[in-house]
Amino acid sequence: MKIGIISDIHGNLPGLQACWRSLSTQGVDQVVCLGDLVQYGPYPSEVVDFVVQHGIDTVQGNCDRAVGRGRETTGDDFDNVHWDNMAADSLQWTGDQLSDSQVKFLRKLPAELRYRSGKWNILCVHGLPGNITGSIRENATAEVYGFMISRNSCDVLALGHTHRMFLRSVKEGMIVNPGSVGGGTLPGESTLAVLEVDNETGIVSVSWQRVPFDMDAYSRKYRHEDLPETFLRCVVLGRDPRGEWLNDDITRRQRWAEPL
């Protein structure tokens, strides 16, 4: 069985389309999204429609929950108050773009999805099981990872939210994060993961992929909607929309102050 795992689309339709095309050529049996279809990006309605039309199994992200329940905040922490205020404005704009049926779809997304392939039990969530905005430290001990896996009765735990590509394998199983389709994991590119289970040998493997998308189309739509330029810069330069830099590339930080 081969499962394509995407996460944190954040209103990036060109990124989602590019990832779908990539996965469609790889013969995946299932595509699952780990949440956050909307917020920050300029295509919230189109992304929801794409996910529905293509039957992509999706768990609820904290941004989906905020829009679905009409909240004023996503529960995210930002680097400063200015970014927090911009995110609140973006959230209100996002909600205004969606129909009642789309809002209902987001509200009713499940908190988790479970699959079984061979001997492997696969659990998919957004943040952490039972904690939609939670995240696990990348430098935690093997015991912590093992406890998280065994406590939730799974062998593979797939989670998103942080926009960081992440893989840890311990004796109890593995934890994988595909990064993000539209959340600034890489500059101008989406990321995804492919989980493959060989039912004959019982071996499971994970690969990450970087997927270029039409950044020009995304930027034009973004500016047409007059959304905060800061969040566009995050996608272009590869920065988390909550403010954190996801790598140590100093050239990206130098470009932050330059015109796009």
C-alpha positions in Angstrom: 0.0 0.0 0.0 1.2 3.5 -0.9 -0.2 6.5 0.9 0.5 10.1 -0.2 0.6 12.4 2.9 0.1 16.2 2.5 -0.6 18.8 5.1 -1.1 22.5 5.8 -2.3 23.7 2.4 -3.3 27.1 3.7 -5.2 28.3 0.7 -2.5 27.5 -1.8 -4.3 26.0 -4.7 -1.3 26.0 -7.2 0.7 24.0 -4.6 -2.2 21.6 -4.0 -2.7 21.0 -7.7 1.1 20.4 -8.2 1.2 17.9 -5.3 -1.9 16.1 -6.7 -0.3 15.8 -10.1 2.9 14.5 -8.6 1.1 11.9 -6.4 -1.2 10.9 -9.3 1.8 9.8 -11.3 3.2 7.6 -8.5 0.3 5.1 -8.2 -0.6 6.0 -4.6 -3.6 4.0 -3.2 -4.7 6.8 -0.9 -4.1 10.5 -0.3 -4.6 11.9 3.1 -4.3 15.5 4.3 -3.4 16.4 7.8 -5.4 19.5 8.0 -5.3 23.3 7.7 -6.9 23.6 4.3 -7.4 27.3 4.8 -5.9 30.5 6.3 -3.2 32.8 5.0 -3.5 31.9 1.3 -5.7 33.5 -1.3 -7.6 30.4 -2.5 -9.5 29.1 0.5 -12.8 28.3 -1.3 -11.0 26.7 -4.3 -8.9 24.5 -2.0 -11.9 23.2 -0.1 -13.7 22.5 -3.4 -10.6 20.6 -4.7 -10.4 18.5 -1.6 -14.1 17.6 -1.8 -14.1 16.9 -5.5 -11.0 14.7 -5.4 -12.1 12.8 -2.3 -9.0 13.5 -0.3 -9.3 12.1 3.2 -8.7 15.1 5.6 -8.4 15.6 9.3 -9.3 19.0 10.9 -6.5 21.5 11.5 -6.7 24.3 14.0 -7.3 26.8 11.1 -10.1 24.7 9.8 -11.6 24.5 13.2 -11.3 28.3 13.7 -13.1 29.0 10.5 -15.7 26.2 10.9 -16.6 27.4 14.4 -16.5 31.2 13.6 -13.6 31.9 16.0 -11.5 35.0 16.0 -8.2 33.2 16.5 -6.7 29.9 15.3 -4.9 29.3 18.7 -1.5 29.7 17.1 1.3 31.6 18.7 3.0 34.3 16.7 6.4 36.1 17.0 4.8 39.4 17.8 1.4 41.2 18.2 1.6 42.7 14.7 1.7 39.3 13.1 -1.1 38.1 15.4 -3.2 41.0 14.2 -2.5 40.3 10.6 -3.5 36.7 11.1 -6.8 37.7 12.7 -7.5 39.9 9.6 -6.6 37.0 7.3 -8.9 34.7 9.3 -11.8 37.0 8.9 -11.2 37.4 5.2 -10.9 33.6 4.8 -14.2 33.0 6.5 -15.9 35.6 4.3 -14.8 33.8 1.1 -16.4 30.5 2.1 -20.0 29.3 1.5 -22.1 28.0 4.4 -21.6 24.4 3.0 -17.8 24.9 2.9 -17.8 26.2 6.5 -19.9 23.2 7.5 -17.4 20.9 5.8 -14.5 22.3 7.8 -16.5 22.2 11.0 -17.3 18.5 10.6 -13.8 17.3 9.6 -12.6 14.5 11.9 -9.9 15.0 14.6 -8.1 11.8 13.4 -8.1 9.2 10.7 -6.8 5.6 11.1 -5.7 3.1 8.4 -4.3 -0.4 8.5 -1.9 -1.8 6.0 -0.5 -5.3 6.7 0.6 -5.3 10.3 0.9 -1.5 10.4 -1.7 0.7 12.2 -1.4 4.3 10.9 -2.8 7.2 12.8 -3.2 10.6 11.1 -3.7 13.8 13.1 -3.0 17.6 12.7 -1.0 18.6 15.8 -0.9 15.7 18.3 -3.5 13.1 19.2 -6.1 14.9 21.3 -4.3 18.3 21.0 -4.9 20.0 17.6 -2.3 22.8 18.2 0.3 20.5 19.9 3.7 19.6 18.6 6.4 17.2 19.6 10.0 18.4 20.1 12.4 17.3 17.3 15.1 16.6 19.9 13.0 14.6 22.3 14.2 11.2 23.5 13.4 7.9 21.9 11.3 7.1 25.0 9.1 10.1 24.4 8.5 9.1 20.8 7.9 5.5 21.8 5.4 6.6 24.4 3.5 8.8 22.0 3.2 5.9 19.5 2.3 3.2 22.0 -0.1 5.4 24.0 -2.1 6.0 20.8 -2.2 2.4 19.6 -0.5 3.0 16.4 2.7 2.0 14.6 3.0 5.1 12.4 1.9 8.5 13.6 1.5 11.1 10.8 1.2 14.7 12.0 1.5 18.2 10.6 1.0 21.7 12.0 4.6 22.6 12.4 5.4 22.8 8.7 8.6 21.0 9.4 9.6 17.8 7.6 10.3 15.3 10.3 10.9 11.6 10.7 11.8 9.6 13.8 12.0 5.8 13.8 12.0 4.0 17.2 11.4 0.4 18.2 7.7 1.1 18.8 7.2 2.6 15.3 7.7 5.9 13.5 6.5 9.5 13.5 6.4 11.4 10.2 5.6 15.0 9.3 5.4 15.8 5.6 6.0 19.5 5.9 3.5 21.7 4.2 1.9 22.3 0.8 1.5 26.0 1.3 3.0 27.0 4.6 6.6 28.1 3.8 8.5 24.9 4.5 10.7 25.6 1.4 10.9 28.8 -0.6 8.4 28.6 -3.5 7.9 24.9 -3.2 5.5 22.5 -1.5 6.5 19.3 0.3 4.8 16.0 0.8 5.6 12.5 2.0 4.9 9.1 0.6 4.4 6.2 3.0 4.8 2.8 1.4 4.1 -0.5 3.1 5.3 -3.8 1.5 2.7 -6.2 2.7 4.9 -9.2 1.7 8.0 -8.2 3.7 6.2 -6.0 6.3 8.7 -3.2 5.6 7.5 0.4 5.8 9.4 3.3 4.1 8.9 7.0 3.9 10.2 9.5 1.3 9.8 13.2 1.2 9.4 15.1 -2.0 9.7 18.8 -2.9 7.2 20.0 -5.5 7.5 23.3 -7.4 4.3 25.1 -8.1 3.2 28.2 -10.0 4.5 30.9 -7.7 3.7 33.7 -10.1 0.0 32.7 -10.2 -0.1 32.5 -6.5 1.5 35.9 -6.0 -0.8 37.6 -8.5 -3.9 36.1 -6.8 -2.5 37.0 -3.4 -1.9 40.7 -4.3 -5.2 40.9 -6.1 -7.0 40.0 -2.9 -4.9 42.6 -1.0 -3.8 40.2 1.7 -0.9 40.9 4.1 2.3 41.0 2.2 4.1 39.4 5.1 2.4 36.0 4.6 3.2 36.1 0.9 6.9 36.7 1.7 6.7 33.6 4.0 5.7 31.4 1.1 8.3 33.0 -1.3 11.2 32.8 1.1 10.3 29.7 3.1 9.3 31.0 6.5 6.6 29.8 8.9 3.6 32.2 8.8 3.7 32.3 12.6 7.2 33.9 12.3 9.7 31.1 12.9 12.5 30.5 10.3 12.4 26.8 9.5 16.1 26.6 8.6 19.4 28.4 9.1 19.8 29.8 5.5 21.1 33.3 6.2 20.5 34.4 2.6 16.8 34.0 3.1 16.8 36.2 6.2 18.8 38.8 4.3 16.3 38.9 1.5 13.4 39.4 4.0 14.0 43.2 4.0 14.4 43.4 0.3 11.5 43.9 -2.2 10.1 40.8 -3.7 
